Amino acid sequence: DMLVDREGKIQGVILGIGEFLGMREHLIAVKFENLKWVTASGSTSAAPNPGGTMYPDHAVFNATKDRLKSIPEYSGAAAEN
């Protein structure tokens, strides 16, 4: 899910972490600019380039397991990271 401000700009995204074999998923909110966009070939960019010819096919949030655990669970407030 994406967190969008009143002007329609994406401010953050909701990520599900920790789900394993049916265990409870933990939702966190991170700032949109903290994502790195990656193509299948492995090239990265800071954000999608609508004017370019190649579009990224997924986003990556680079964080350690401890960092992910330290981010508070998403509660409907603005992006926390």
C-alpha positions as CSV (number, residue, x, y, z in Angstrom):
1,D,0.0,0.0,0.0
2,M,1.1,3.6,-0.5
3,L,0.7,6.6,1.7
4,V,-0.4,9.6,-0.4
5,D,-0.7,13.2,0.7
6,R,-3.5,15.6,-0.2
7,E,-1.7,16.7,-3.4
8,G,-1.4,13.1,-4.6
9,K,2.3,12.7,-3.9
10,I,3.5,9.4,-2.6
11,Q,5.0,10.0,0.9
12,G,5.5,6.4,2.0
13,V,4.7,2.8,1.6
14,I,3.5,0.1,3.9
15,L,5.6,-3.1,3.9
16,G,4.7,-6.4,5.4
17,I,7.6,-8.1,7.2
18,G,8.1,-11.2,9.3
19,E,5.6,-13.5,7.7
20,F,6.9,-17.1,7.7
21,L,4.9,-20.3,7.5
22,G,1.6,-18.6,8.4
23,M,3.1,-16.6,11.3
24,R,1.8,-13.0,11.8
25,E,2.9,-10.4,9.4
26,H,4.2,-7.1,10.9
27,L,3.3,-4.0,8.9
28,I,5.7,-1.0,8.8
29,A,5.7,2.4,7.1
30,V,8.8,3.7,5.3
31,K,9.4,6.8,3.4
32,F,9.1,6.5,-0.4
33,E,12.5,8.0,-1.0
34,N,14.1,5.2,1.1
35,L,13.2,2.6,-1.6
36,K,15.7,1.7,-4.4
37,W,14.1,0.7,-7.7
38,V,15.6,-2.3,-9.4
39,T,15.2,-3.8,-12.9
40,A,15.5,-7.6,-13.5
41,S,19.0,-6.9,-14.9
42,G,20.1,-5.6,-11.5
43,S,20.5,-1.9,-12.3
44,T,19.1,0.5,-9.7
45,S,17.7,4.0,-9.6
46,A,16.5,6.4,-6.8
47,A,13.0,6.5,-8.2
48,P,11.1,5.4,-11.4
49,N,11.9,7.4,-14.4
50,P,8.7,7.9,-16.4
51,G,10.6,9.5,-19.3
52,G,13.1,6.6,-19.6
53,T,12.9,3.6,-21.7
54,M,13.5,1.0,-19.0
55,Y,11.1,0.7,-16.0
56,P,12.1,-0.9,-12.7
57,D,10.2,-4.0,-11.9
58,H,10.5,-4.0,-8.1
59,A,11.6,-1.9,-5.2
60,V,14.1,-2.8,-2.5
61,F,14.2,-1.5,1.1
62,N,17.8,-2.1,2.4
63,A,17.7,-2.8,6.1
64,T,19.1,-5.4,8.5
65,K,16.8,-7.7,10.5
66,D,17.5,-5.7,13.6
67,R,16.6,-2.5,11.9
68,L,13.3,-3.9,10.6
69,K,12.5,-5.1,14.1
70,S,13.1,-1.6,15.5
71,I,10.6,0.1,13.2
72,P,7.3,0.5,15.0
73,E,4.3,-1.4,13.6
74,Y,2.2,0.8,11.2
75,S,-0.8,2.3,13.0
76,G,-2.2,4.6,10.3
77,A,0.1,7.6,11.1
78,A,2.4,9.1,8.5
79,A,5.5,7.2,7.4
80,E,7.8,6.8,10.3
81,N,11.1,6.2,8.5
